[in-house]
Amino acid sequence: MQPPLPVSPLDGPAHGPPAGGAGGTTHLTAGDWAARVASEASSPAKAMFLYYANPVASSANPAEVKNALERIPLVVSFSPFLDESSRYAHLVLPDHTYLERWQDAPAPPSVPIPVWGLVQPMVSPLHDSRATGDVVLSVASGLGGEVAASFPWSTVEDTVRERGKALAAAHRGSVFVPTFRRDELRELESRGWWLPHGLSEEEFWASIRESGGWFDPYYDYDDRSAASQFRDGKVRAFSLEARKRIASTVPGLEEGFLPLERASGPAEREGDYPLRLVPFRVMTLASGGTALMPWLLENLGVLTGDAWETWAEINPETGHRLGLSSGQMVRIESKAGGFRARLRFFAGAQPGVVNVPYGLHTTVEGWGRTAESNPLASVGSLRDPSTGLPDWYSTRVRAVPA
């Protein structure tokens, strides 16, 4: 559950034509923005704000992204680190790090009960940084009129506080409590009871700050209304738009059935490209900022001993069949491109698969590493038919001694 904020009325420009001009042009999407900005006569985007986004590092075609960023008249980065994309920004306004800022943390859809977590500063900002939300609120205030009236808060802390105080009137759930109290609340709510907290809005907000958030522990597994947005109670794994995309990509596909694997040519499956590339995210990299602090990269060494370079995991039997040995440098190549990595035999790797971590920021200048070690260089232009996003897991590759 995420307490709603007041709905802001749209002004004239907000009701105007979508990005790219008039004539029914569609909005830019995550899958096509770089290609369209880089290829059209004039950039359909006049400004771009990068908030915890680093498209130069996360794209399989970084050259296209760089070209697009250079064509956008105003690029603003809120990254607290000088990452690959911030180097192409006209203006860098560093955000606070996660230990220095206010924010709310609603649970993802996979969590079966409503949860609203609270993040609050543990230390004062070390440098001259500012919360991105505070910048946006300041800009809205400076615009005046309906825009300023739609954003009446001065800081992100104000917006988070308003959401927290709104939960005082929820008549369900509780602030975070120990396990025994959680089970007690669940049992009471399953019988139709709820214990009023008897606190004012300010007192309830203080209890949220002290406990760290709010949750409702009861979930009725026989009532699908809590999980479904449809009257029939069914849960659609794919949205209507995704199903339309799939149907248009795979003619004759019946609703409810999805292709298990993208068709590949014989040459991609056997001989020239015998391996499937599986890029993965190392959990210790968290949201991506860890790899931008060089000394923290040492925590990757507990996995393979390779803290400062990209490695590739392969099943020992597969490696022996290909005439490779653990510890050697290899170049992993696809039809789209290749990269260098240190090969590591790992018995937990599926035969015929090469697992490579991504997000190590291998293109940051001055670190002795280049795009030659970015596994996304091999992914190419494959797209997932249901979302239009890059398909990172259908790439066939080969590994050869570097």
C-alpha positions in Angstrom: 0.0 0.0 0.0 1.3 3.4 -1.0 -0.7 6.3 0.5 -1.8 8.5 -2.5 -0.8 12.1 -2.9 -3.3 14.6 -4.3 -3.8 14.3 -8.1 -2.4 17.2 -9.9 -4.4 18.8 -12.7 -2.7 18.9 -16.1 -2.0 22.3 -17.7 -2.0 23.1 -21.4 1.5 21.9 -22.2 0.9 18.6 -20.4 -2.2 18.1 -22.6 -0.2 18.9 -25.7 1.2 16.5 -28.3 3.5 13.7 -27.1 7.2 13.8 -27.4 8.3 14.1 -31.0 5.8 16.7 -32.1 2.2 16.6 -33.5 0.7 14.1 -35.8 0.1 11.2 -33.5 3.8 10.5 -32.9 4.2 8.0 -30.0 6.1 8.7 -26.8 9.7 7.8 -26.5 10.1 4.4 -24.8 12.9 2.7 -22.9 13.5 0.5 -25.9 13.6 3.1 -28.7 14.6 6.5 -27.2 18.3 6.3 -28.0 17.7 5.1 -31.6 15.1 7.8 -32.3 17.1 10.6 -30.8 20.2 9.6 -32.6 18.5 9.1 -36.0 15.9 11.8 -36.4 16.7 15.1 -38.0 16.0 17.0 -34.8 16.0 15.4 -31.3 12.4 14.5 -30.2 13.6 15.0 -26.7 14.5 18.6 -25.6 15.6 17.6 -22.1 16.5 14.4 -20.2 16.8 13.9 -16.5 18.9 10.9 -15.4 17.8 9.7 -12.0 19.5 6.5 -10.9 19.9 5.6 -14.6 23.1 5.0 -16.4 22.2 4.1 -20.0 25.7 4.3 -21.4 26.7 1.5 -19.0 23.5 -0.5 -19.2 23.0 -0.5 -23.0 24.1 -3.1 -25.4 24.8 -0.2 -27.8 26.7 2.4 -25.8 27.8 4.3 -28.9 24.2 4.9 -29.9 23.4 6.1 -26.4 26.4 8.5 -26.3 25.3 9.9 -29.7 21.8 10.4 -28.4 22.9 12.2 -25.2 25.1 14.5 -27.3 22.1 15.5 -29.4 19.7 16.3 -26.6 19.9 20.1 -25.8 19.8 19.6 -22.0 20.9 16.5 -20.1 20.8 16.7 -16.3 22.3 13.9 -14.1 21.4 13.5 -10.5 23.9 10.8 -9.9 26.1 11.2 -6.8 28.9 9.6 -8.7 30.5 10.6 -11.9 29.3 7.6 -13.8 29.6 6.9 -17.6 26.4 8.8 -18.5 27.0 11.8 -16.2 30.1 12.5 -18.3 27.7 13.5 -21.1 25.4 15.7 -18.9 25.3 19.5 -19.3 24.5 19.8 -15.6 25.3 17.4 -12.7 23.2 17.9 -9.5 24.4 15.2 -7.1 21.7 13.5 -5.1 22.3 12.4 -1.5 23.4 8.8 -1.0 21.0 6.3 0.6 22.3 7.0 4.1 21.6 10.8 3.7 18.1 11.1 2.3 14.4 10.7 3.0 12.3 8.4 0.8 9.5 5.9 1.1 9.9 2.3 0.2 6.6 0.6 -0.8 6.8 -3.2 -1.3 7.0 -4.6 -4.8 4.0 -6.4 -6.3 5.5 -9.8 -5.5 4.9 -9.2 -1.7 1.4 -10.6 -0.9 0.7 -8.0 1.9 0.7 -4.2 1.9 3.9 -2.8 3.2 5.1 0.9 3.3 8.6 1.3 4.5 10.4 4.5 5.5 13.9 5.5 4.7 15.3 8.4 6.8 18.7 10.0 7.0 21.2 8.3 9.3 24.0 10.9 8.7 24.2 14.4 7.5 25.2 14.9 3.9 29.0 14.7 3.6 29.2 16.9 0.5 27.2 19.7 -1.1 24.5 17.4 -2.4 20.7 17.8 -2.6 17.8 15.4 -2.9 16.5 15.1 -6.4 12.9 15.5 -5.2 13.8 18.8 -3.5 15.2 20.0 -6.9 12.0 19.1 -8.7 9.9 20.7 -6.0 12.0 23.9 -6.2 11.6 24.0 -10.0 7.8 23.5 -9.7 7.6 26.3 -7.2 9.6 28.6 -9.5 7.2 27.9 -12.4 4.3 29.3 -10.4 0.6 29.0 -11.4 -1.1 25.6 -11.5 2.2 23.8 -11.5 3.3 25.3 -8.2 -0.1 24.8 -6.7 0.1 21.1 -7.6 3.3 20.7 -5.7 2.6 22.4 -2.3 5.5 20.6 -0.5 8.9 22.2 0.2 10.9 19.1 0.6 10.8 15.3 0.0 10.5 14.9 3.8 7.2 16.8 3.7 5.8 14.5 1.0 6.9 11.4 2.9 5.5 12.7 6.2 2.1 13.4 4.5 1.9 9.9 3.2 2.9 8.5 6.6 0.3 10.6 8.5 -2.4 9.5 6.0 -2.0 5.9 7.2 -3.3 6.9 10.6 -6.8 6.8 9.1 -6.3 3.5 7.3 -8.3 1.5 9.9 -6.2 -1.6 9.1 -2.7 -2.8 9.7 -0.1 -1.5 12.1 3.3 0.1 12.3 6.0 -2.6 12.2 5.9 -4.8 15.3 7.8 -7.9 16.6 6.9 -11.4 15.2 4.5 -12.4 18.0 2.5 -9.2 17.6 2.4 -9.6 13.9 0.9 -13.1 14.2 -1.6 -11.8 16.7 -2.7 -9.0 14.3 -3.0 -11.4 11.4 -5.3 -13.7 13.5 -7.5 -10.8 14.7 -7.9 -9.4 11.2 -8.7 -12.9 9.8 -11.7 -12.9 12.3 -12.8 -9.4 11.2 -11.2 -7.5 14.1 -8.9 -4.5 14.1 -7.4 -2.7 17.1 -7.6 1.1 16.9 -4.2 2.7 17.7 -5.7 5.7 19.4 -3.0 8.0 18.2 -3.2 11.4 16.5 -1.6 11.8 13.0 1.5 13.3 14.5 1.8 10.6 17.1 1.2 7.9 14.5 3.9 9.5 12.2 6.3 9.4 15.2 5.6 5.7 15.7 6.2 5.0 12.0 9.6 6.8 12.2 10.5 4.8 15.2 9.5 1.4 13.8 10.5 2.0 10.2 7.2 1.6 8.4 3.6 0.3 8.2 2.2 -3.1 7.1 -1.0 -5.1 7.1 -0.1 -8.7 7.9 -3.4 -10.2 6.9 -3.9 -11.7 3.4 -7.0 -13.6 2.4 -5.8 -16.3 0.0 -9.3 -17.1 -1.0 -10.1 -13.5 -2.0 -8.4 -12.7 -5.4 -9.5 -9.1 -5.3 -6.3 -8.2 -3.4 -4.1 -9.5 -6.2 -6.2 -8.9 -9.3 -7.2 -5.8 -11.1 -9.9 -7.6 -13.1 -13.5 -8.5 -12.1 -13.0 -12.2 -12.9 -10.2 -12.3 -10.2 -7.6 -13.7 -12.6 -4.0 -12.5 -12.6 -2.5 -11.7 -16.0 1.2 -12.4 -16.1 1.3 -10.3 -19.3 -0.5 -7.0 -19.8 -2.9 -6.5 -22.7 -0.3 -4.5 -24.5 2.3 -7.3 -24.0 -0.1 -9.9 -25.4 -0.8 -7.7 -28.4 3.0 -7.4 -29.0 3.4 -11.2 -28.8 0.5 -11.9 -31.1 1.9 -9.5 -33.7 5.4 -11.0 -33.4 4.3 -14.6 -33.5 1.4 -15.0 -36.0 -1.2 -17.6 -35.1 -0.1 -17.6 -31.4 -3.1 -18.5 -29.2 -3.9 -16.3 -26.2 -2.4 -17.8 -23.1 0.5 -19.6 -24.8 3.9 -18.1 -25.0 6.9 -19.2 -27.1 9.4 -21.0 -24.9 12.4 -20.0 -26.9 13.3 -17.6 -29.6 14.1 -19.5 -32.9 17.8 -19.5 -33.7 19.6 -20.5 -36.9 21.5 -23.8 -36.9 24.9 -22.0 -37.1 24.0 -20.1 -33.9 23.1 -23.3 -32.0 26.0 -25.6 -33.1 29.6 -25.2 -34.0 30.4 -21.5 -34.4 28.4 -20.3 -31.3 27.9 -23.3 -28.9 27.2 -21.4 -25.7 24.3 -19.3 -24.5 25.2 -16.0 -22.8 23.6 -15.3 -19.5 24.5 -11.8 -18.0 23.6 -11.7 -14.3 23.7 -9.1 -11.5 25.9 -9.8 -8.5 23.8 -9.2 -5.4 26.6 -7.4 -3.6 26.5 -4.7 -6.3 23.1 -3.7 -4.9 21.5 -0.9 -7.0 24.6 -0.2 -9.1 26.4 2.5 -7.0 28.7 0.0 -5.3 30.7 -0.6 -8.4 31.3 3.2 -8.8 33.3 3.2 -5.5 36.4 1.4 -6.5 37.5 0.1 -3.1 34.1 -1.6 -2.6 34.8 -3.8 -5.6 37.0 -5.9 -3.4 33.9 -7.5 -1.9 33.4 -9.3 -5.2 36.6 -11.3 -4.6 34.8 -13.6 -2.2 33.0 -15.2 -5.1 35.9 -15.9 -7.5 39.0 -14.1 -6.3 38.5 -11.7 -9.3 37.7 -8.4 -7.6 39.0 -6.0 -10.3 38.1 -7.7 -13.6 35.1 -9.2 -15.4 35.0 -13.0 -15.1 32.9 -15.6 -16.9 31.6 -18.8 -15.2 31.4 -22.0 -17.2 30.7 -25.6 -16.3 34.0 -27.6 -16.1 32.7 -30.3 -18.5 31.8 -27.6 -21.0 35.1 -25.9 -20.6 37.1 -29.2 -21.1 35.0 -30.0 -24.2 36.0 -26.6 -25.7 39.6 -27.0 -24.8 39.7 -24.2 -22.2 41.1 -24.0 -18.7 40.1 -22.2 -15.6 41.9 -19.0 -15.0 42.8 -18.1 -18.6 41.7 -14.9 -20.3 39.2 -15.5 -23.1 37.3 -13.4 -25.6 33.6 -14.2 -25.7 32.1 -13.4 -29.1 28.7 -13.3 -30.7 27.6 -12.1 -34.1 27.1 -8.6 -32.5 30.4 -8.2 -30.8 32.7 -9.5 -28.1 34.4 -8.8 -24.7 37.3 -10.1 -22.6 36.9 -11.9 -19.3 38.8 -14.2 -17.0 37.4 -17.7 -17.3 36.4 -19.5 -14.1 35.2 -23.1 -14.0 32.1 -23.4 -11.7 30.3 -26.7 -11.2 27.0 -24.9 -10.5 26.9 -23.4 -14.0 24.5 -25.1 -16.4 26.3 -27.0 -19.2 26.4 -25.0 -22.5 25.9 -21.7 -20.7 28.4 -19.0 -19.9 27.4 -16.7 -16.9 28.9 -13.2 -16.8 28.3 -10.5 -14.3 27.3 -7.1 -15.6 27.2 -3.7 -14.0 30.9 -3.5 -13.1 31.2 -0.1 -14.8 34.0 -1.4 -17.0 34.0 1.8 -19.2 34.9 4.3 -16.5 38.0 6.2 -17.7 41.2 5.9 -15.7 40.4 2.5 -14.1 42.5 0.5 -16.6 39.4 -1.2 -17.9 37.5 -0.5 -21.1 34.3 -1.5 -22.9 36.2 -4.6 -24.0 35.1 -6.2 -20.7 31.4 -5.3 -20.9 29.3 -8.4 -21.6 26.5 -6.3 -23.0 28.7 -5.7 -26.1 27.7 -9.2 -27.2 24.0 -8.9 -26.7 23.3 -6.9 -29.9 19.9 -5.7 -31.0 17.7 -8.7 -30.0 14.4 -7.5 -28.5 11.8 -9.3 -26.3 8.6 -9.4 -28.3 6.4 -8.9 -25.3 8.0 -5.7 -23.9 10.2 -4.4 -26.7 13.1 -4.3 -24.2 16.6 -5.7 -25.0 16.7 -9.5 -24.9 19.8 -10.4 -23.0 19.3 -14.1 -22.7 18.9 -15.4 -26.2 22.5 -14.6 -27.4 24.6 -17.4 -28.7 28.4 -17.0 -28.2 31.7 -18.7 -28.4 34.7 -18.5 -26.0 38.2 -18.4 -27.5 41.6 -17.8 -25.9 42.3 -14.0 -25.7 
